[in-house]
């Protein structure tokens, strides 16, 4: 079974530029999560999708962050414009169903550095 | 809101010895899930063990076991016969069963295994 794929693995941009991250969840997984993990901290949920609908985006800074999950499969997370404090690892995770007992499966993450 | 606290930023253990990582959480819910995740330096997060709150029996996965104290809201992870490959960041996570089924992560414990 292929795991959660993310790209790019690393990205360096200047502040005020824009950036996009891509995630392909495990096949058949209905729920997809985007997390922000700042160095030395635990992951913080940014947005959660169930199929192509948003379940929770309460911690997403909507003035600069946006995310979509077209057709309920792949997802993209965008930051525009980026700030220095956005430097972090962005993790994508998926799980089978919203009500499943199961755990989340994580991708390798995208390390973003904003200079 | 649910919070997860890991009070040990760093721990070390001699190879082949046993170590216990602490986790406490705050919730008013009676049913939920708890997880321990491992994040090696490559940063891909993987599940170590999970516990359903309605189960009184502590979960065990090979060398990994938990001590789940529901009344005390405590969920510690015991690693027996520690191996060099156990060195990683360990995150405790809580999953609510309310609408959205969000995950909440602690700040992590960095485990060093000394040869």
Interface residues (C-beta under 8 A of the other chain):
Chain A: X31 X33 X40 X41 X42 X43 X44 X45 X48 X55 X56 X89 X91 X93 X98 X99 X101 X103 X104 X105 X106 X107 X108 X109 X111
Chain B: X4 X33 X35 X37 X42 X43 X44 X45 X46 X47 X50 X52 X91 X100 X101 X102 X103 X104 X105 X106 X107 X108
